[in-house]
Amino acid sequence: MLKLKLTLLDYNNTLLSEPTNGCYGRTIKNAGKEMFTNKQLSELFLRDRMEDVLYNIRPLLEIKEIVILDRYYFSNIAYQGRHSICEIRYLNELFAPKPDIVFLFDLDEGLALQRIKDSKRKIDNYFEEITNLKKVREVYNTLEDDFIVKIDANRSKEAIHIQIMGMVNELIKERIEVDENII
């Protein structure tokens, strides 16, 4: 919804997904519950993100493209970093640009699983099991940065979209003003 709205408003933007379709990303997508330890999975995500930053994110930012990511290193912190939050964050922030804004969708775990089922998508991996989602939500809720905005995702998609678009429009206005002052 965000990408479409920004495109309709004539803003150049790109939507990227993690894991990517690169070598490391494909390995992650094919990973089963028993295949990798959290540390190994975290390393794969780190390598996947390094490639994404090098070949996609930085080049797009350099040409002033709005980059939308469906998830970023904060997801790794929540999913793989329960015991090493600082390490995962530190390693990512050595090379990955800090985001202008992060929307953290806070959603009841049961409702999250129901929405996945309603979307006709099969729940077939460990990451989407209710007990894991509860632990992940706890970690997400410990993240406190000025650029992290917690969104009540128990509401309708339309209500969430309106809230997000308001914040994104303000951020774009701020960036345009800063760019005009530099010229």
Contacts in CASP RR format, 6 or more apart in sequence:
PFRMAT RR
TARGET T0000
AUTHOR 0000-0000-0000
METHOD contacts of the structure
MODEL  1
MLKLKLTLLDYNNTLLSEPTNGCYGRTIKNAGKEMFTNKQLSELFLRDRM
EDVLYNIRPLLEIKEIVILDRYYFSNIAYQGRHSICEIRYLNELFAPKPD
IVFLFDLDEGLALQRIKDSKRKIDNYFEEITNLKKVREVYNTLEDDFIVK
IDANRSKEAIHIQIMGMVNELIKERIEVDENII
1 157 0 8 1.000
1 161 0 8 1.000
2 68 0 8 1.000
2 161 0 8 1.000
2 164 0 8 1.000
2 165 0 8 1.000
2 168 0 8 1.000
3 13 0 8 1.000
3 15 0 8 1.000
3 68 0 8 1.000
5 161 0 8 1.000
5 165 0 8 1.000
6 13 0 8 1.000
6 66 0 8 1.000
6 68 0 8 1.000
6 168 0 8 1.000
7 13 0 8 1.000
11 66 0 8 1.000
11 172 0 8 1.000
12 63 0 8 1.000
12 64 0 8 1.000
12 65 0 8 1.000
12 66 0 8 1.000
13 65 0 8 1.000
13 66 0 8 1.000
13 67 0 8 1.000
13 68 0 8 1.000
14 56 0 8 1.000
14 60 0 8 1.000
14 65 0 8 1.000
14 66 0 8 1.000
14 67 0 8 1.000
14 68 0 8 1.000
15 68 0 8 1.000
15 69 0 8 1.000
15 70 0 8 1.000
16 52 0 8 1.000
16 56 0 8 1.000
16 57 0 8 1.000
16 67 0 8 1.000
16 68 0 8 1.000
16 69 0 8 1.000
16 70 0 8 1.000
17 69 0 8 1.000
17 70 0 8 1.000
17 71 0 8 1.000
18 25 0 8 1.000
18 45 0 8 1.000
18 48 0 8 1.000
18 49 0 8 1.000
18 52 0 8 1.000
18 69 0 8 1.000
18 70 0 8 1.000
18 71 0 8 1.000
18 72 0 8 1.000
18 75 0 8 1.000
19 25 0 8 1.000
19 26 0 8 1.000
19 28 0 8 1.000
19 29 0 8 1.000
19 44 0 8 1.000
19 45 0 8 1.000
19 48 0 8 1.000
20 48 0 8 1.000
20 51 0 8 1.000
20 52 0 8 1.000
20 56 0 8 1.000
22 48 0 8 1.000
22 51 0 8 1.000
23 51 0 8 1.000
24 44 0 8 1.000
24 45 0 8 1.000
24 47 0 8 1.000
24 48 0 8 1.000
24 51 0 8 1.000
25 44 0 8 1.000
25 48 0 8 1.000
27 44 0 8 1.000
28 41 0 8 1.000
28 44 0 8 1.000
28 45 0 8 1.000
28 48 0 8 1.000
31 41 0 8 1.000
31 44 0 8 1.000
32 125 0 8 1.000
32 126 0 8 1.000
33 125 0 8 1.000
33 126 0 8 1.000
36 44 0 8 1.000
38 79 0 8 1.000
38 80 0 8 1.000
38 81 0 8 1.000
38 82 0 8 1.000
38 83 0 8 1.000
39 80 0 8 1.000
39 84 0 8 1.000
41 79 0 8 1.000
41 80 0 8 1.000
42 76 0 8 1.000
42 80 0 8 1.000
42 81 0 8 1.000
42 84 0 8 1.000
42 88 0 8 1.000
45 73 0 8 1.000
45 76 0 8 1.000
45 80 0 8 1.000
46 76 0 8 1.000
46 88 0 8 1.000
46 91 0 8 1.000
46 92 0 8 1.000
49 72 0 8 1.000
49 73 0 8 1.000
49 92 0 8 1.000
49 96 0 8 1.000
50 95 0 8 1.000
53 95 0 8 1.000
53 96 0 8 1.000
53 97 0 8 1.000
56 67 0 8 1.000
57 67 0 8 1.000
57 69 0 8 1.000
57 96 0 8 1.000
57 97 0 8 1.000
58 97 0 8 1.000
60 67 0 8 1.000
61 67 0 8 1.000
61 97 0 8 1.000
64 179 0 8 1.000
66 172 0 8 1.000
69 99 0 8 1.000
72 96 0 8 1.000
72 99 0 8 1.000
72 102 0 8 1.000
73 88 0 8 1.000
73 89 0 8 1.000
73 92 0 8 1.000
73 93 0 8 1.000
73 96 0 8 1.000
74 102 0 8 1.000
74 104 0 8 1.000
74 140 0 8 1.000
74 143 0 8 1.000
74 148 0 8 1.000
76 88 0 8 1.000
76 92 0 8 1.000
77 85 0 8 1.000
77 88 0 8 1.000
77 89 0 8 1.000
77 139 0 8 1.000
77 143 0 8 1.000
78 136 0 8 1.000
78 137 0 8 1.000
78 139 0 8 1.000
78 140 0 8 1.000
78 143 0 8 1.000
79 127 0 8 1.000
79 132 0 8 1.000
79 136 0 8 1.000
80 88 0 8 1.000
81 87 0 8 1.000
81 88 0 8 1.000
81 139 0 8 1.000
82 135 0 8 1.000
82 139 0 8 1.000
85 139 0 8 1.000
85 142 0 8 1.000
98 147 0 8 1.000
99 147 0 8 1.000
100 147 0 8 1.000
100 171 0 8 1.000
100 175 0 8 1.000
101 147 0 8 1.000
101 149 0 8 1.000
101 167 0 8 1.000
101 168 0 8 1.000
101 171 0 8 1.000
102 145 0 8 1.000
102 147 0 8 1.000
102 148 0 8 1.000
102 149 0 8 1.000
103 149 0 8 1.000
103 151 0 8 1.000
103 164 0 8 1.000
103 167 0 8 1.000
104 140 0 8 1.000
104 143 0 8 1.000
104 148 0 8 1.000
104 149 0 8 1.000
104 150 0 8 1.000
104 151 0 8 1.000
105 151 0 8 1.000
105 153 0 8 1.000
105 160 0 8 1.000
106 137 0 8 1.000
106 140 0 8 1.000
106 141 0 8 1.000
106 150 0 8 1.000
106 151 0 8 1.000
106 152 0 8 1.000
106 153 0 8 1.000
106 154 0 8 1.000
107 115 0 8 1.000
107 137 0 8 1.000
107 153 0 8 1.000
107 154 0 8 1.000
108 154 0 8 1.000
109 130 0 8 1.000
109 133 0 8 1.000
109 134 0 8 1.000
109 137 0 8 1.000
110 130 0 8 1.000
110 133 0 8 1.000
111 154 0 8 1.000
112 128 0 8 1.000
112 133 0 8 1.000
113 123 0 8 1.000
113 128 0 8 1.000
113 130 0 8 1.000
113 133 0 8 1.000
116 123 0 8 1.000
116 128 0 8 1.000
117 123 0 8 1.000
123 129 0 8 1.000
126 132 0 8 1.000
127 136 0 8 1.000
141 150 0 8 1.000
149 167 0 8 1.000
151 160 0 8 1.000
151 163 0 8 1.000
151 164 0 8 1.000
152 160 0 8 1.000
153 160 0 8 1.000
END
